[in-house]
Amino acid sequence: MRYGDFTTYDLLLLAQGLGVTVGLFLVTSLIGLVIGVLWGVVRFYRIPLLTPLITFIAELLKNSPVLVQLFLVFFGFPAFFHLNVTPVQAAIVTLSANTAAFIYVIAVSAIESVGREQIDAARAFGLSRWQVLRHVIAPQAAAFSIGPLTALLVNQLQVTSLISVIGVMDLAKIGATLNLRTLKPFIVWAVVGLLYYLTAKLIAAAGARYETRLRRFSEFRGL
Amino acid sequence: MLKVENVKKAFGAATVLDGVNLTVSPGEVVSILGSSGSGKSTLIRCINGLEKLNGGRIVIDDFDVAKPKELAEARKRSATVFQLFNLYPHMTTLQNIALAPVEVLKRPRAEVEQEARALLASVGLSDKVDAYPAHLSGGQRQRVGICRALAMKPRYLLLDEVTSALDPEMTAEVLAILAKLAREGTTMLFVTHEVDFARQISNRIVFLDKGVLLVDLPTKKFFAASGGLAQPRIAQFLSKMKKD
């Protein structure tokens, strides 16, 4: 076996990189989901000061490149505030915030999709605002949002590849390292691409299955 | 007793209710007639606290709906059946009916569900317990809407044009149920365009015109030449309804 060969051991290295990618993806998606939904609820309750502040932050995050946000968190803030930030910490902060901004938009749109007349009915029957949110709005908003949410998560999985530029040993970084060693870009990047593709398909399939379950009440059965 | 005292409501510059006074005593069926835009539905929305008043007050069994702390109690005493059903589409009929009694009245779920099944059976929907609203006809949805309101065991049933979204056959289904409720002594405030039905079941008829309560008369007197019909606006409305 020569140093430049692409071996089965390299597949193990790629699997390890995939593990880092999926781990970071899951953690940042979960944090982003919690923050984004909370922001959506704040907007639903029209909380003064917080609502415009959240909208402003979300706009900043949505309308600037993730790579710039990543550099700002990894290089900019630590230099300015004299902090020590590891690549993984920077990746978690950046990807979570970026995901939260997009989930916020999906949450707001899903909440607003729930018919006003149902909220009126629930209020007229004496349900509190919290009970309306929990029993009437949340289940339907979840069903409405699962499609766009799945699309966003598939995209965010691809976005995780950016964290390789600050040194996180994710799938893309392992791919780049193997590429330099083997000088076989066609094989290395094809395998890396295939792993991203299969993971994305898994997310999409899980999303579709969950959506079918959540929308079982719906009249719409496809065209 | 349900009391509406000098209630005023405006949306921007448009006055929708202008000093409306009305009292409904337990056991009474009061129908509210009036053309579209006369303020009938807004009055119901004010009574169940969905609209803030610009003046006057509404009291349900001594609880003022304008006071947030009393509104919750007032809402426990009244229940609304809506024109467009307003069912929760993600819940089965049973869940739609059980939600408020369990969450608001804090009653045990098993007991509430047993009552909900009995209510559904009483309106001929015992086979639709686990159906979602999307899979029901308009008449069936409205019957679920009535069961949902009755499950709260309200002292006052508020009905907002409950048949206007239904075809004649479905309208007959729903009116038969309401007639039965009226015979059983359910207190109802009934906004409707069904003049003949209102005549059959009401103790009193109230006529609203452009937000003003023109008359509040016992049913017989309302339809008498010397009573409600003596008012040109009411005579015009009734003759138009007959033609339609």
Interface residues (C-beta under 8 A of the other chain):
Chain A: G115 E117 Q118 D120 A121 A122 R123 A124 F125 G126 L127 Q131 H135 V136 P139 Q140 A143 R216 F217 S218 E219
Chain B: R45 N48 G49 L50 A72 R75 K76 A79 T80 F82 L84 N86 L87 Y88 P89 H90 M91 L99 A100 E103 V104 Y132 P133 A134 H135 R148 M152
